[in-house]
Amino acid sequence: MSRIYQSAVTVFSCTFLLAPLATLGDVSHEPSIHVEVLADGLDAPWGLALLPDGRMLVTERSGGLYLLDAQGERIATIRNVPEAFVKLQGGLLDIALHPQFDTNSTLYLSLAHGHQKHNTTRVVQAVLAGDALENVKVIFDNTPKGTSVHYGGRLAFLPDGTLLVTTGEGADYREHAQRLDSLLGKIVRIKADGTIPADNPFIDTPGAHPAIWSYGHRNPQGLFVDAQTGTVYATEHGPKGGDEINIIEKQTNYGWPIATHGIDYSGARISPFETYAGMREPLLFWTPSIGPGGIAMYRGSMFPEWEGDLLVAVLGHKHLRRVDLDNGRVVDQEMLLDDRQARFRQVEIGSDGSIYAVVESVGEQPRSGQLLKLTRSRDLRSASGS
Amino acid sequence: MERDRLFRVTLAYLLAAAAGYAVASIFFTSANLIRLSAVGAEISFADALRTFLFDMRGMAPSMVWTQYGSLIFIGFAIAFPVAAYLRRVVLRSTGPIRKIAPYLFPIAGATAIAVILLTSYPKYEVFMFAGARGTFGSLAQCLAGALAGYVFHLTLNKREARS
């Protein structure tokens, strides 16, 4: 892999989009951002894990798992990665580190598994030993489906050490999102070893799968747990309109496909209802769709003016989006890096407050995935007195 | 004379395609609403009516050729002339094959819808038209196509149909 350092200082014009639930707010403290391409030439990168020692692990949907140093140099191609079903939206998906990774080197991968007629969103646990995975163990498989789209596949640990996994509804199976006997279209909660926690909300519900944490999801491809508050945020692709950010709470029904702000690609309604009694409204929705991928809440000292804001990787509209939250309410939105033609897949916050963004591809070019590092521009940082 | 014939055939085609699209749209919406009801949605008559009308308009033929309504009109525009040619060939014959003549337009209409559904499937390998999901959903759409073919057959006068 070639490594390119491109330094570019981008002063962002105050380009704000009014979303249906947002109002225009204060835009006078925009930081200037230094964008560094840590790695490029990646083949549809999907997940990113920042290791405690500064190294990074990045997944490619085509099945590759790479260990990079802090500067983005590829140290190793990880061996013994479980084979994924790579087709359309399927493949190797997310990666998450065990909360005690620094002592047990344990990590988790999500991937599409199976074949066209019978495939699942699978989660495996493994130990990173040098440049290989050891003790690879399947800890979760969702309900099989016969489509190779809408896998969900994001992973995030809750503060109690349990693991949340998002699953898509498989498109043709959209009504499964409302069925408690199916794991399609859910966020599930499992223990780090794959067993089901005894305090899961549907553990005693007859006919319900005990792993379900929340339901009524379409294709949630972003998931973030705010360690400071324990709040869980998830993004979800809508159809034509109706992309969402949801605050995830246990036992909650998020509506799909009975309640949605989107309509079908055919121009028909998904449902007569945009809202429905007993189903949770999103924190924010986008119509027309923008194609939201990963999500993270900014917590760090590098961009103090963004503290507590959400950053959303946007695939369809090709930008990184800042959602300004004030007391849990959306007050503003801003498009970042919208001049790069980059399909943003995932976003992570480094321990020093820098922002790592995974770009699935630039334009439609194959093998054009990138790993970007966003830091505050030195000049303007000193100018702003920070 | 020739102009009159062209006018009658065009009118028959438009009437048949419109009827076929309307029925296909109603079947489409019904299939979706039935599936939603099965997972707990309580849908009133007013909700359903609103959805039928929205879908009828939302999928209607337009300048966008990939729209379901556009595809239906295009599909019939190809299928009915082919059926008319086959009908002429069949009616010229003297064997028992003549008996299939009345069914050729309905078969052509159903085939047109089947081809639309089959050719729209491969890109993402999902049903692009969700109301056609499953065997019954697809068969209902094909039935709408057959109905359109029957309307075309009825609308053309006997002389036209045999010519």
Interface residues (C-beta under 8 A of the other chain):
Chain A: L88 Q116 T147 S148 V149 A171 D172 R174 E175 Q178 R179 P257 I258 I263 D264 Y265 S266 G267 A268 R269 I270 S271 P272 F273 Y276
Chain B: S25 F28 T29 N32 L33 R35 L36 A38 V39 G40 A41 I43 D47 A48 R50 T51 F54 D55 G58 M59 A60 Q67 Y68 Y124 E125 V126 F127 M128 F129 A130 G131 R133
